[in-house]
Amino acid sequence: MSEPSSRQIVVDDNDSRIFYSSSFFVDSNGTMDSQGNFGPTLKSTLHGTNGTGSFQFRFSGQSFQLLFGGLNEHCGPKQGQE
């Protein structure tokens, strides 16, 4: 039996399947597009927190890659497994 092929799906932070804790703020006007390390945000939206926060995104699969950014921090991908 052959291995199933892998595929990449991009999910924007404004996707209704993502649930954020109350400590998050939303910028959906592109206010922060000129800030950060890697250019404008996807679809000019972002969620952020100035402290501790959490979010939940349920998916069916074996692994994920989370891409994130920040203004004054080292930023990059995080990988994990279900």
Number of C-alpha atoms within 10 A of each C-alpha: 3 4 5 6 5 8 5 7 8 9 13 15 19 17 9 9 13 13 14 16 12 10 12 16 13 12 14 14 11 15 13 16 17 11 14 15 14 14 11 16 20 14 13 15 18 23 12 15 13 8 7 8 12 11 10 10 11 9 10 6 9 9 10 14 13 11 11 14 17 13 11 9 9 9 14 12 9 10 9 9 8 9
